[in-house]
Amino acid sequence: MKIIKFFCDYATSIEIINTYFSINELFLDKDYNITYRFTLDEDYTHAIIINKAMPELKIPRENVFGIAHEPPEFLNLTSGENKDTEFINYVTKYVGKYYIGEKYDLSEEFVEGNGYVGHCSLPRTIINKKKK
């Protein structure tokens, strides 16, 4: 079983789990708690890094992936004097793949064209719009 822990630089792990669980309706997924589950503890076998969280990891880098919830310009990952080389070095050492919208001159661990935006909540009612 894959035991997954979220690490995020703008929210707690439980907030991310609750949001991800709700948005993706994982309560309907028959594989949840059988082939994978989320954890808040240190028993994780896989990790998901969101934005620029940099936890101390002791799992293989192939079991870690990152997701940019912001454009690389907002994360200071483009060229220039403010480029965050500490985070880039962290990704190179600890992350198998880091999904980002635009790669620019970043290393091979950064995968272009896959930037994601997290959503905090879903609308609970469907609005029937008559003029689309």
N, CA, C and O atoms as a Tinker XYZ file with bonds, in Angstrom:
   528  protein
     1  N      0.834000   -1.182000    0.000000    73     2
     2  CA     0.000000    0.000000    0.000000    64     1     3
     3  C      0.881000    1.249000    0.000000    63     2     4     5
     4  O      1.893000    1.312000    0.698000    81     3
     5  N      0.479000    2.235000   -0.793000    73     3     6
     6  CA     1.171000    3.513000   -0.813000    64     5     7
     7  C      0.576000    4.398000    0.276000    63     6     8     9
     8  O     -0.632000    4.626000    0.325000    81     7
     9  N      1.451000    4.888000    1.145000    73     7    10
    10  CA     1.033000    5.786000    2.219000    64     9    11
    11  C      1.605000    7.153000    1.890000    63    10    12    13
    12  O      2.821000    7.343000    1.884000    81    11
    13  N      0.723000    8.100000    1.617000    73    11    14
    14  CA     1.112000    9.390000    1.042000    64    13    15
    15  C      0.968000   10.513000    2.058000    63    14    16    17
    16  O     -0.044000   10.626000    2.749000    81    15
    17  N      2.004000   11.340000    2.132000    73    15    18
    18  CA     1.949000   12.520000    2.990000    64    17    19
    19  C      2.138000   13.757000    2.125000    63    18    20    21
    20  O      3.023000   13.807000    1.270000    81    19
    21  N      1.292000   14.752000    2.362000    73    19    22
    22  CA     1.395000   16.044000    1.681000    64    21    23
    23  C      2.256000   16.988000    2.497000    63    22    24    25
    24  O      2.174000   17.024000    3.725000    81    23
    25  N      3.085000   17.756000    1.794000    73    23    26
    26  CA     3.856000   18.838000    2.402000    64    25    27
    27  C      3.587000   20.086000    1.561000    63    26    28    29
    28  O      3.792000   20.083000    0.347000    81    27
    29  N      3.134000   21.135000    2.210000    73    27    30
    30  CA     2.733000   22.341000    1.495000    64    29    31
    31  C      3.285000   23.563000    2.220000    63    30    32    33
    32  O      3.416000   23.566000    3.444000    81    31
    33  N      3.607000   24.598000    1.453000    73    31    34
    34  CA     4.155000   25.806000    2.071000    64    33    35
    35  C      3.091000   26.849000    2.422000    63    34    36    37
    36  O      3.428000   27.894000    2.978000    81    35
    37  N      1.825000   26.596000    2.113000    73    35    38
    38  CA     0.796000   27.590000    2.428000    64    37    39
    39  C     -0.389000   27.025000    3.202000    63    38    40    41
    40  O     -1.322000   27.765000    3.514000    81    39
    41  N     -0.375000   25.743000    3.516000    73    39    42
    42  CA    -1.474000   25.124000    4.263000    64    41    43
    43  C     -0.937000   23.916000    5.018000    63    42    44    45
    44  O      0.147000   23.414000    4.723000    81    43
    45  N     -1.708000   23.461000    5.990000    73    43    46
    46  CA    -1.302000   22.286000    6.750000    64    45    47
    47  C     -1.610000   21.016000    5.950000    63    46    48    49
    48  O     -2.396000   21.039000    5.003000    81    47
    49  N     -0.990000   19.937000    6.338000    73    47    50
    50  CA    -1.225000   18.662000    5.658000    64    49    51
    51  C     -2.683000   18.234000    5.748000    63    50    52    53
    52  O     -3.234000   17.720000    4.775000    81    51
    53  N     -3.308000   18.434000    6.885000    73    51    54
    54  CA    -4.709000   18.025000    7.036000    64    53    55
    55  C     -5.623000   18.868000    6.146000    63    54    56    57
    56  O     -6.600000   18.347000    5.607000    81    55
    57  N     -5.329000   20.149000    5.983000    73    55    58
    58  CA    -6.130000   20.991000    5.083000    64    57    59
    59  C     -6.002000   20.510000    3.638000    63    58    60    61
    60  O     -6.992000   20.466000    2.908000    81    59
    61  N     -4.810000   20.157000    3.233000    73    59    62
    62  CA    -4.586000   19.668000    1.872000    64    61    63
    63  C     -5.288000   18.319000    1.676000    63    62    64    65
    64  O     -5.932000   18.103000    0.650000    81    63
    65  N     -5.168000   17.429000    2.636000    73    63    66
    66  CA    -5.834000   16.124000    2.531000    64    65    67
    67  C     -7.340000   16.313000    2.413000    63    66    68    69
    68  O     -7.969000   15.728000    1.531000    81    67
    69  N     -7.922000   17.117000    3.284000    73    67    70
    70  CA    -9.368000   17.343000    3.256000    64    69    71
    71  C     -9.825000   17.937000    1.929000    63    70    72    73
    72  O    -10.848000   17.525000    1.381000    81    71
    73  N     -9.072000   18.899000    1.414000    73    71    74
    74  CA    -9.419000   19.511000    0.131000    64    73    75
    75  C     -9.309000   18.490000   -0.995000    63    74    76    77
    76  O    -10.226000   18.359000   -1.805000    81    75
    77  N     -8.200000   17.772000   -1.050000    73    75    78
    78  CA    -7.983000   16.789000   -2.108000    64    77    79
    79  C     -9.036000   15.687000   -2.038000    63    78    80    81
    80  O     -9.564000   15.258000   -3.064000    81    79
    81  N     -9.335000   15.237000   -0.836000    73    79    82
    82  CA   -10.321000   14.180000   -0.633000    64    81    83
    83  C    -11.690000   14.624000   -1.133000    63    82    84    85
    84  O    -12.394000   13.859000   -1.792000    81    83
    85  N    -12.060000   15.852000   -0.820000    73    83    86
    86  CA   -13.371000   16.382000   -1.206000    64    85    87
    87  C    -13.468000   16.640000   -2.708000    63    86    88    89
    88  O    -14.429000   16.216000   -3.351000    81    87
    89  N    -12.490000   17.324000   -3.260000    73    87    90
    90  CA   -12.518000   17.680000   -4.683000    64    89    91
    91  C    -12.565000   16.438000   -5.564000    63    90    92    93
    92  O    -13.304000   16.393000   -6.548000    81    91
    93  N    -11.788000   15.451000   -5.214000    73    91    94
    94  CA   -11.692000   14.247000   -6.041000    64    93    95
    95  C    -12.662000   13.146000   -5.616000    63    94    96    97
    96  O    -12.627000   12.039000   -6.154000    81    95
    97  N    -13.519000   13.452000   -4.658000    73    95    98
    98  CA   -14.532000   12.511000   -4.182000    64    97    99
    99  C    -13.930000   11.138000   -3.871000    63    98   100   101
   100  O    -14.451000   10.106000   -4.293000    81    99
   101  N    -12.838000   11.149000   -3.136000    73    99   102
   102  CA   -12.145000    9.893000   -2.830000    64   101   103
   103  C    -12.956000    8.971000   -1.936000    63   102   104   105
   104  O    -12.659000    7.780000   -1.847000    81   103
   105  N    -13.970000    9.502000   -1.274000    73   103   106
   106  CA   -14.841000    8.642000   -0.472000    64   105   107
   107  C    -15.586000    7.652000   -1.360000    63   106   108   109
   108  O    -16.142000    6.675000   -0.858000    81   107
   109  N    -15.606000    7.890000   -2.683000    73   107   110
   110  CA   -16.229000    6.971000   -3.629000    64   109   111
   111  C    -15.235000    5.980000   -4.246000    63   110   112   113
   112  O    -15.635000    5.033000   -4.923000    81   111
   113  N    -13.943000    6.204000   -4.006000    73   111   114
   114  CA   -12.904000    5.378000   -4.615000    64   113   115
   115  C    -12.730000    4.076000   -3.835000    63   114   116   117
   116  O    -12.333000    4.092000   -2.670000    81   115
   117  N    -13.025000    2.966000   -4.474000    73   115   118
   118  CA   -12.933000    1.662000   -3.797000    64   117   119
   119  C    -11.495000    1.259000   -3.482000    63   118   120   121
   120  O    -11.272000    0.380000   -2.650000    81   119
   121  N    -10.513000    1.891000   -4.135000    73   119   122
   122  CA    -9.109000    1.578000   -3.870000    64   121   123
   123  C     -8.533000    2.335000   -2.674000    63   122   124   125
   124  O     -7.474000    1.981000   -2.156000    81   123
   125  N     -9.248000    3.389000   -2.239000    73   123   126
   126  CA    -8.746000    4.149000   -1.092000    64   125   127
   127  C     -8.748000    3.254000    0.153000    63   126   128   129
   128  O     -9.719000    2.546000    0.417000    81   127
   129  N     -7.677000    3.294000    0.891000    73   127   130
   130  CA    -7.429000    2.451000    2.074000    64   129   131
   131  C     -7.137000    0.998000    1.711000    63   130   132   133
   132  O     -7.013000    0.152000    2.597000    81   131
   133  N     -7.026000    0.704000    0.420000    73   131   134
   134  CA    -6.626000   -0.639000   -0.010000    64   133   135
   135  C     -5.285000   -0.559000   -0.737000    63   134   136   137
   136  O     -4.334000   -1.236000   -0.347000    81   135
   137  N     -5.194000    0.261000   -1.790000    73   135   138
   138  CA    -3.928000    0.409000   -2.512000    64   137   139
   139  C     -3.187000    1.692000   -2.127000    63   138   140   141
   140  O     -1.982000    1.804000   -2.354000    81   139
   141  N     -3.896000    2.649000   -1.552000    73   139   142
   142  CA    -3.256000    3.882000   -1.093000    64   141   143
   143  C     -4.100000    4.520000    0.001000    63   142   144   145
   144  O     -5.294000    4.259000    0.144000    81   143
   145  N     -3.415000    5.375000    0.771000    73   143   146
   146  CA    -4.102000    6.188000    1.772000    64   145   147
   147  C     -3.212000    7.384000    2.096000    63   146   148   149
   148  O     -2.028000    7.401000    1.762000    81   147
   149  N     -3.796000    8.375000    2.745000    73   147   150
   150  CA    -3.046000    9.551000    3.173000    64   149   151
   151  C     -2.729000    9.446000    4.656000    63   150   152   153
   152  O     -3.417000    8.753000    5.405000    81   151
   153  N     -1.687000   10.139000    5.064000    73   151   154
   154  CA    -1.282000   10.107000    6.464000    64   153   155
   155  C     -0.824000   11.483000    6.916000    63   154   156   157
   156  O     -0.429000   12.328000    6.112000    81   155
   157  N     -0.887000   11.680000    8.217000    73   155   158
   158  CA    -0.310000   12.867000    8.853000    64   157   159
   159  C      0.927000   12.483000    9.655000    63   158   160   161
   160  O      1.639000   13.347000   10.167000    81   159
   161  N      1.174000   11.192000    9.757000    73   159   162
   162  CA     2.266000   10.668000   10.571000    64   161   163
   163  C      3.540000   10.503000    9.750000    63   162   164   165
   164  O      3.601000   10.882000    8.580000    81   163
   165  N      4.540000    9.936000   10.383000    73   163   166
   166  CA     5.834000    9.723000    9.724000    64   165   167
   167  C      5.945000    8.330000    9.114000    63   166   168   169
   168  O      7.051000    7.858000    8.851000    81   167
   169  N      4.814000    7.668000    8.887000    73   167   170
   170  CA     4.811000    6.319000    8.318000    64   169   171
   171  C      4.669000    6.325000    6.796000    63   170   172   173
   172  O      4.384000    5.282000    6.207000    81   171
   173  N      4.860000    7.466000    6.154000    73   171   174
   174  CA     4.624000    7.591000    4.721000    64   173   175
   175  C      5.697000    6.895000    3.890000    63   174   176   177
   176  O      6.871000    6.840000    4.258000    81   175
   177  N      5.241000    6.364000    2.749000    73   175   178
   178  CA     6.144000    5.742000    1.777000    64   177   179
   179  C      6.310000    6.620000    0.545000    63   178   180   181
   180  O      7.244000    6.433000   -0.235000    81   179
   181  N      5.394000    7.587000    0.371000    73   179   182
   182  CA     5.402000    8.503000   -0.757000    64   181   183
   183  C      5.095000    9.908000   -0.248000    63   182   184   185
   184  O      4.427000   10.075000    0.773000    81   183
   185  N      5.584000   10.910000   -0.964000    73   183   186
   186  CA     5.350000   12.294000   -0.550000    64   185   187
   187  C      4.982000   13.144000   -1.756000    63   186   188   189
   188  O      5.456000   12.922000   -2.870000    81   187
   189  N      4.120000   14.126000   -1.498000    73   187   190
   190  CA     3.750000   15.121000   -2.505000    64   189   191
   191  C      4.127000   16.489000   -1.948000    63   190   192   193
   192  O      3.636000   16.909000   -0.900000    81   191
   193  N      5.007000   17.173000   -2.673000    73   191   194
   194  CA     5.469000   18.506000   -2.303000    64   193   195
   195  C      4.624000   19.517000   -3.073000    63   194   196   197
   196  O      4.530000   19.434000   -4.297000    81   195
   197  N      4.016000   20.459000   -2.383000    73   195   198
   198  CA     3.229000   21.490000   -3.049000    64   197   199
   199  C      3.937000   22.833000   -2.899000    63   198   200   201
   200  O      4.286000   23.256000   -1.797000    81   199
   201  N      4.136000   23.486000   -4.036000    73   199   202
   202  CA     4.883000   24.739000   -4.131000    64   201   203
   203  C      6.310000   24.522000   -3.665000    63   202   204   205
   204  O      7.030000   23.720000   -4.259000    81   203
   205  N      6.739000   25.213000   -2.619000    73   203   206
   206  CA     8.147000   25.158000   -2.233000    64   205   207
   207  C      8.364000   24.619000   -0.825000    63   206   208   209
   208  O      9.283000   25.054000   -0.131000    81   207
   209  N      7.536000   23.687000   -0.399000    73   207   210
   210  CA     7.779000   23.031000    0.884000    64   209   211
   211  C      9.065000   22.213000    0.765000    63   210   212   213
   212  O      9.318000   21.600000   -0.272000    81   211
   213  N      9.871000   22.203000    1.816000    73   211   214
   214  CA    11.135000   21.477000    1.783000    64   213   215
   215  C     11.313000   20.642000    3.049000    63   214   216   217
   216  O     12.168000   20.949000    3.880000    81   215
   217  N     10.512000   19.594000    3.199000    73   215   218
   218  CA    10.666000   18.753000    4.385000    64   217   219
   219  C     11.913000   17.885000    4.297000    63   218   220   221
   220  O     12.446000   17.646000    3.213000    81   219
   221  N     12.363000   17.422000    5.441000    73   219   222
   222  CA    13.470000   16.472000    5.463000    64   221   223
   223  C     12.887000   15.099000    5.140000    63   222   224   225
   224  O     12.099000   14.556000    5.914000    81   223
   225  N     13.271000   14.549000    4.012000    73   223   226
   226  CA    12.700000   13.284000    3.538000    64   225   227
   227  C     13.707000   12.150000    3.678000    63   226   228   229
   228  O     14.909000   12.330000    3.483000    81   227
   229  N     13.183000   10.983000    4.020000    73   227   230
   230  CA    14.029000    9.793000    4.152000    64   229   231
   231  C     13.493000    8.658000    3.296000    63   230   232   233
   232  O     13.687000    7.486000    3.620000    81   231
   233  N     12.823000    8.999000    2.210000    73   231   234
   234  CA    12.294000    8.006000    1.283000    64   233   235
   235  C     12.974000    8.198000   -0.059000    63   234   236   237
   236  O     13.536000    9.263000   -0.312000    81   235
   237  N     12.938000    7.189000   -0.934000    73   235   238
   238  CA    13.574000    7.336000   -2.250000    64   237   239
   239  C     12.963000    8.482000   -3.047000    63   238   240   241
   240  O     11.751000    8.695000   -3.008000    81   239
   241  N     13.783000    9.202000   -3.751000    73   239   242
   242  CA    13.301000   10.359000   -4.516000    64   241   243
   243  C     12.304000    9.951000   -5.592000    63   242   244   245
   244  O     11.511000   10.785000   -6.029000    81   243
   245  N     12.318000    8.702000   -6.032000    73   243   246
   246  CA    11.343000    8.214000   -7.001000    64   245   247
   247  C      9.931000    8.181000   -6.406000    63   246   248   249
   248  O      8.947000    8.130000   -7.145000    81   247
   249  N      9.830000    8.210000   -5.082000    73   247   250
   250  CA     8.539000    8.186000   -4.400000    64   249   251
   251  C      8.051000    9.589000   -4.032000    63   250   252   253
   252  O      7.093000    9.744000   -3.275000    81   251
   253  N      8.713000   10.596000   -4.572000    73   251   254
   254  CA     8.363000   11.980000   -4.250000    64   253   255
   255  C      8.086000   12.732000   -5.541000    63   254   256   257
   256  O      8.872000   12.672000   -6.487000    81   255
   257  N      6.955000   13.445000   -5.574000    73   255   258
   258  CA     6.752000   14.365000   -6.687000    64   257   259
   259  C      6.229000   15.681000   -6.154000    63   258   260   261
   260  O      5.648000   15.758000   -5.071000    81   259
   261  N      6.454000   16.709000   -6.946000    73   259   262
   262  CA     6.041000   18.047000   -6.551000    64   261   263
   263  C      5.053000   18.613000   -7.547000    63   262   264   265
   264  O      5.016000   18.217000   -8.711000    81   263
   265  N      4.251000   19.553000   -7.062000    73   263   266
   266  CA     3.266000   20.233000   -7.895000    64   265   267
   267  C      3.362000   21.725000   -7.613000    63   266   268   269
   268  O      3.264000   22.153000   -6.463000    81   267
   269  N      3.553000   22.512000   -8.658000    73   267   270
   270  CA     3.555000   23.968000   -8.507000    64   269   271
   271  C      2.123000   24.472000   -8.587000    63   270   272   273
   272  O      1.441000   24.255000   -9.588000    81   271
   273  N      1.671000   25.134000   -7.550000    73   271   274
   274  CA     0.346000   25.755000   -7.562000    64   273   275
   275  C      0.432000   27.216000   -7.960000    63   274   276   277
   276  O     -0.572000   27.928000   -7.936000    81   275
   277  N      1.617000   27.665000   -8.324000    73   275   278
   278  CA     1.859000   29.041000   -8.758000    64   277   279
   279  C      2.747000   29.010000   -9.995000    63   278   280   281
   280  O      3.476000   28.042000  -10.212000    81   279
   281  N      2.691000   30.061000  -10.805000    73   279   282
   282  CA     3.629000   30.145000  -11.931000    64   281   283
   283  C      5.067000   30.226000  -11.416000    63   282   284   285
   284  O      5.292000   30.710000  -10.307000    81   283
   285  N      6.038000   29.764000  -12.198000    73   283   286
   286  CA     7.432000   29.776000  -11.750000    64   285   287
   287  C      7.933000   31.176000  -11.395000    63   286   288   289
   288  O      8.815000   31.324000  -10.549000    81   287
   289  N      7.376000   32.196000  -12.035000    73   287   290
   290  CA     7.780000   33.566000  -11.723000    64   289   291
   291  C      7.421000   33.926000  -10.279000    63   290   292   293
   292  O      8.188000   34.615000   -9.607000    81   291
   293  N      6.273000   33.472000   -9.803000    73   291   294
   294  CA     5.840000   33.750000   -8.434000    64   293   295
   295  C      6.636000   32.942000   -7.413000    63   294   296   297
   296  O      6.755000   33.338000   -6.254000    81   295
   297  N      7.176000   31.814000   -7.851000    73   295   298
   298  CA     7.964000   30.949000   -6.971000    64   297   299
   299  C      9.458000   31.261000   -7.035000    63   298   300   301
   300  O     10.262000   30.569000   -6.411000    81   299
   301  N      9.830000   32.292000   -7.783000    73   299   302
   302  CA    11.235000   32.673000   -7.986000    64   301   303
   303  C     12.065000   31.524000   -8.548000    63   302   304   305
   304  O     13.162000   31.240000   -8.068000    81   303
   305  N     11.523000   30.868000   -9.576000    73   303   306
   306  CA    12.239000   29.761000  -10.197000    64   305   307
   307  C     12.710000   30.089000  -11.611000    63   306   308   309
   308  O     13.180000   29.209000  -12.332000    81   307
   309  N     12.585000   31.343000  -12.000000    73   307   310
   310  CA    13.090000   31.770000  -13.300000    64   309   311
   311  C     14.456000   32.410000  -13.114000    63   310   312   313
   312  O     14.896000   32.609000  -11.981000    81   311
   313  N     15.122000   32.731000  -14.192000    73   311   314
   314  CA    16.462000   33.305000  -14.093000    64   313   315
   315  C     16.413000   34.688000  -13.450000    63   314   316   317
   316  O     15.384000   35.363000  -13.466000    81   315
   317  N     17.525000   35.086000  -12.898000    73   315   318
   318  CA    17.635000   36.393000  -12.260000    64   317   319
   319  C     18.278000   36.277000  -10.897000    63   318   320   321
   320  O     18.544000   35.179000  -10.408000    81   319
   321  N     18.521000   37.410000  -10.298000    73   319   322
   322  CA    19.233000   37.422000   -9.014000    64   321   323
   323  C     18.409000   36.867000   -7.856000    63   322   324   325
   324  O     18.978000   36.456000   -6.845000    81   323
   325  N     17.087000   36.847000   -7.981000    73   323   326
   326  CA    16.221000   36.319000   -6.924000    64   325   327
   327  C     15.887000   34.839000   -7.101000    63   326   328   329
   328  O     15.061000   34.301000   -6.364000    81   327
   329  N     16.518000   34.180000   -8.065000    73   327   330
   330  CA    16.243000   32.771000   -8.335000    64   329   331
   331  C     16.529000   31.933000   -7.087000    63   330   332   333
   332  O     17.601000   32.047000   -6.493000    81   331
   333  N     15.580000   31.102000   -6.698000    73   331   334
   334  CA    15.673000   30.308000   -5.480000    64   333   335
   335  C     16.492000   29.046000   -5.728000    63   334   336   337
   336  O     15.933000   27.972000   -5.950000    81   335
   337  N     17.795000   29.177000   -5.690000    73   335   338
   338  CA    18.681000   28.043000   -5.961000    64   337   339
   339  C     18.601000   26.998000   -4.845000    63   338   340   341
   340  O     18.836000   25.816000   -5.095000    81   339
   341  N     18.276000   27.413000   -3.629000    73   339   342
   342  CA    18.135000   26.452000   -2.535000    64   341   343
   343  C     17.011000   25.457000   -2.837000    63   342   344   345
   344  O     17.182000   24.253000   -2.644000    81   343
   345  N     15.864000   25.955000   -3.310000    73   343   346
   346  CA    14.762000   25.055000   -3.629000    64   345   347
   347  C     15.083000   24.205000   -4.855000    63   346   348   349
   348  O     14.753000   23.019000   -4.881000    81   347
   349  N     15.709000   24.777000   -5.856000    73   347   350
   350  CA    16.085000   24.023000   -7.057000    64   349   351
   351  C     17.025000   22.874000   -6.683000    63   350   352   353
   352  O     16.870000   21.760000   -7.185000    81   351
   353  N     17.981000   23.133000   -5.820000    73   351   354
   354  CA    18.895000   22.084000   -5.354000    64   353   355
   355  C     18.148000   21.028000   -4.539000    63   354   356   357
   356  O     18.462000   19.841000   -4.626000    81   355
   357  N     17.167000   21.455000   -3.751000    73   355   358
   358  CA    16.347000   20.521000   -2.977000    64   357   359
   359  C     15.609000   19.560000   -3.915000    63   358   360   361
   360  O     15.613000   18.347000   -3.701000    81   359
   361  N     14.978000   20.111000   -4.954000    73   359   362
   362  CA    14.248000   19.279000   -5.920000    64   361   363
   363  C     15.203000   18.289000   -6.584000    63   362   364   365
   364  O     14.872000   17.112000   -6.727000    81   363
   365  N     16.366000   18.749000   -6.984000    73   363   366
   366  CA    17.350000   17.885000   -7.632000    64   365   367
   367  C     17.761000   16.724000   -6.721000    63   366   368   369
   368  O     17.996000   15.614000   -7.198000    81   367
   369  N     17.846000   16.975000   -5.431000    73   367   370
   370  CA    18.297000   15.942000   -4.486000    64   369   371
   371  C     17.174000   15.024000   -4.007000    63   370   372   373
   372  O     17.398000   13.825000   -3.841000    81   371
   373  N     15.954000   15.566000   -3.777000    73   371   374
   374  CA    14.917000   14.797000   -3.082000    64   373   375
   375  C     13.668000   14.461000   -3.893000    63   374   376   377
   376  O     12.874000   13.627000   -3.460000    81   375
   377  N     13.469000   15.081000   -5.051000    73   375   378
   378  CA    12.201000   14.945000   -5.773000    64   377   379
   379  C     12.427000   14.246000   -7.114000    63   378   380   381
   380  O     13.317000   14.619000   -7.878000    81   379
   381  N     11.610000   13.229000   -7.386000    73   379   382
   382  CA    11.712000   12.532000   -8.667000    64   381   383
   383  C     11.238000   13.390000   -9.821000    63   382   384   385
   384  O     11.940000   13.530000  -10.823000    81   383
   385  N     10.044000   13.970000   -9.690000    73   383   386
   386  CA     9.490000   14.858000  -10.712000    64   385   387
   387  C      8.746000   15.986000  -10.026000    63   386   388   389
   388  O      8.019000   15.771000   -9.057000    81   387
   389  N      8.937000   17.191000  -10.543000    73   387   390
   390  CA     8.248000   18.369000  -10.031000    64   389   391
   391  C      7.482000   18.986000  -11.200000    63   390   392   393
   392  O      8.081000   19.520000  -12.133000    81   391
   393  N      6.160000   18.907000  -11.139000    73   391   394
   394  CA     5.306000   19.362000  -12.236000    64   393   395
   395  C      5.078000   20.861000  -12.129000    63   394   396   397
   396  O      4.629000   21.373000  -11.103000    81   395
   397  N      5.404000   21.552000  -13.223000    73   395   398
   398  CA     5.364000   23.006000  -13.247000    64   397   399
   399  C      4.880000   23.458000  -14.623000    63   398   400   401
   400  O      5.057000   22.741000  -15.608000    81   399
   401  N      4.282000   24.617000  -14.696000    73   399   402
   402  CA     3.748000   25.099000  -15.970000    64   401   403
   403  C      4.812000   25.345000  -17.023000    63   402   404   405
   404  O      4.704000   24.832000  -18.137000    81   403
   405  N      5.833000   26.116000  -16.698000    73   403   406
   406  CA     6.904000   26.468000  -17.635000    64   405   407
   407  C      8.236000   26.092000  -16.989000    63   406   408   409
   408  O      8.496000   26.466000  -15.845000    81   407
   409  N      9.067000   25.367000  -17.701000    73   407   410
   410  CA    10.320000   24.853000  -17.149000    64   409   411
   411  C     11.475000   25.861000  -17.216000    63   410   412   413
   412  O     12.330000   25.872000  -16.331000    81   411
   413  N     11.509000   26.682000  -18.224000    73   411   414
   414  CA    12.629000   27.599000  -18.468000    64   413   415
   415  C     13.929000   26.804000  -18.514000    63   414   416   417
   416  O     14.025000   25.842000  -19.276000    81   415
   417  N     14.926000   27.177000  -17.727000    73   415   418
   418  CA    16.221000   26.481000  -17.770000    64   417   419
   419  C     16.423000   25.561000  -16.571000    63   418   420   421
   420  O     17.559000   25.272000  -16.195000    81   419
   421  N     15.337000   25.102000  -15.973000    73   419   422
   422  CA    15.427000   24.242000  -14.791000    64   421   423
   423  C     15.859000   22.821000  -15.179000    63   422   424   425
   424  O     15.762000   22.424000  -16.341000    81   423
   425  N     16.329000   22.079000  -14.200000    73   423   426
   426  CA    16.866000   20.739000  -14.432000    64   425   427
   427  C     15.784000   19.746000  -14.861000    63   426   428   429
   428  O     14.597000   20.072000  -14.875000    81   427
   429  N     16.207000   18.543000  -15.207000    73   427   430
   430  CA    15.306000   17.528000  -15.767000    64   429   431
   431  C     14.225000   17.064000  -14.796000    63   430   432   433
   432  O     13.216000   16.511000  -15.232000    81   431
   433  N     14.407000   17.273000  -13.504000    73   431   434
   434  CA    13.380000   16.891000  -12.524000    64   433   435
   435  C     12.111000   17.728000  -12.676000    63   434   436   437
   436  O     11.028000   17.298000  -12.278000    81   435
   437  N     12.245000   18.905000  -13.245000    73   435   438
   438  CA    11.098000   19.784000  -13.466000    64   437   439
   439  C     10.432000   19.378000  -14.783000    63   438   440   441
   440  O     11.087000   19.318000  -15.824000    81   439
   441  N      9.139000   19.104000  -14.729000    73   439   442
   442  CA     8.385000   18.638000  -15.888000    64   441   443
   443  C      7.453000   19.756000  -16.324000    63   442   444   445
   444  O      6.594000   20.203000  -15.564000    81   443
   445  N      7.638000   20.196000  -17.553000    73   443   446
   446  CA     6.914000   21.350000  -18.080000    64   445   447
   447  C      5.509000   21.000000  -18.568000    63   446   448   449
   448  O      5.234000   19.876000  -18.989000    81   447
   449  N      4.637000   21.998000  -18.497000    73   447   450
   450  CA     3.305000   21.872000  -19.062000    64   449   451
   451  C      2.289000   21.257000  -18.127000    63   450   452   453
   452  O      1.191000   20.897000  -18.553000    81   451
   453  N      2.634000   21.131000  -16.870000    73   451   454
   454  CA     1.748000   20.466000  -15.930000    64   453   455
   455  C      1.555000   21.252000  -14.645000    63   454   456   457
   456  O      1.586000   20.670000  -13.560000    81   455
   457  N      1.359000   22.547000  -14.741000    73   455   458
   458  CA     1.093000   23.326000  -13.540000    64   457   459
   459  C     -0.338000   23.102000  -13.094000    63   458   460   461
   460  O     -1.240000   23.017000  -13.927000    81   459
   461  N     -0.555000   23.007000  -11.817000    73   459   462
   462  CA    -1.881000   22.746000  -11.269000    64   461   463
   463  C     -2.255000   23.845000  -10.289000    63   462   464   465
   464  O     -1.400000   24.415000   -9.611000    81   463
   465  N     -3.527000   24.125000  -10.228000    73   463   466
   466  CA    -4.026000   25.088000   -9.271000    64   465   467
   467  C     -4.897000   24.337000   -8.279000    63   466   468   469
   468  O     -5.823000   23.626000   -8.669000    81   467
   469  N     -4.606000   24.491000   -7.030000    73   467   470
   470  CA    -5.425000   23.861000   -6.001000    64   469   471
   471  C     -6.649000   24.713000   -5.729000    63   470   472   473
   472  O     -6.597000   25.939000   -5.832000    81   471
   473  N     -7.720000   24.082000   -5.392000    73   471   474
   474  CA    -8.952000   24.788000   -5.058000    64   473   475
   475  C     -9.307000   24.470000   -3.621000    63   474   476   477
   476  O     -9.207000   23.324000   -3.185000    81   475
   477  N     -9.718000   25.480000   -2.896000    73   475   478
   478  CA   -10.013000   25.290000   -1.470000    64   477   479
   479  C    -11.373000   24.661000   -1.240000    63   478   480   481
   480  O    -11.564000   23.969000   -0.241000    81   479
   481  N    -12.302000   24.877000   -2.118000    73   479   482
   482  CA   -13.625000   24.298000   -1.899000    64   481   483
   483  C    -14.354000   24.150000   -3.221000    63   482   484   485
   484  O    -14.011000   24.787000   -4.217000    81   483
   485  N    -15.339000   23.321000   -3.208000    73   483   486
   486  CA   -16.188000   23.109000   -4.373000    64   485   487
   487  C    -17.525000   23.791000   -4.153000    63   486   488   489
   488  O    -18.002000   23.863000   -3.021000    81   487
   489  N    -18.132000   24.288000   -5.203000    73   487   490
   490  CA   -19.491000   24.772000   -5.012000    64   489   491
   491  C    -20.402000   23.600000   -4.672000    63   490   492   493
   492  O    -20.336000   22.556000   -5.321000    81   491
   493  N    -21.228000   23.757000   -3.686000    73   491   494
   494  CA   -22.074000   22.658000   -3.225000    64   493   495
   495  C    -23.421000   22.609000   -3.947000    63   494   496   497
   496  O    -24.130000   21.607000   -3.858000    81   495
   497  N    -23.778000   23.668000   -4.655000    73   495   498
   498  CA   -25.023000   23.660000   -5.406000    64   497   499
   499  C    -24.734000   23.925000   -6.866000    63   498   500   501
   500  O    -23.831000   24.691000   -7.202000    81   499
   501  N    -25.486000   23.304000   -7.716000    73   499   502
   502  CA   -25.325000   23.503000   -9.152000    64   501   503
   503  C    -26.266000   24.630000   -9.566000    63   502   504   505
   504  O    -27.465000   24.606000   -9.289000    81   503
   505  N    -25.680000   25.610000  -10.235000    73   503   506
   506  CA   -26.460000   26.758000  -10.669000    64   505   507
   507  C    -26.818000   26.555000  -12.133000    63   506   508   509
   508  O    -25.929000   26.362000  -12.962000    81   507
   509  N    -28.064000   26.592000  -12.456000    73   507   510
   510  CA   -28.515000   26.453000  -13.836000    64   509   511
   511  C    -28.489000   27.841000  -14.493000    63   510   512   513
   512  O    -29.345000   28.684000  -14.226000    81   511
   513  N    -27.511000   28.054000  -15.336000    73   511   514
   514  CA   -27.365000   29.346000  -16.010000    64   513   515
   515  C    -28.127000   29.324000  -17.310000    63   514   516   517
   516  O    -27.911000   28.454000  -18.154000    81   515
   517  N    -29.016000   30.280000  -17.473000    73   515   518
   518  CA   -29.841000   30.325000  -18.675000    64   517   519
   519  C    -29.173000   31.042000  -19.829000    63   518   520   521
   520  O    -29.508000   30.794000  -20.987000    81   519
   521  N    -28.228000   31.930000  -19.534000    73   519   522
   522  CA   -27.527000   32.665000  -20.582000    64   521   523
   523  C    -26.039000   32.355000  -20.448000    63   522   524   525
   524  O    -25.336000   32.948000  -19.629000    81   523
   525  N    -25.584000   31.435000  -21.251000    73   523   526
   526  CA   -24.188000   31.025000  -21.197000    64   525   527
   527  C    -23.355000   31.777000  -22.204000    63   526   528
   528  O    -22.148000   31.555000  -22.295000    81   527
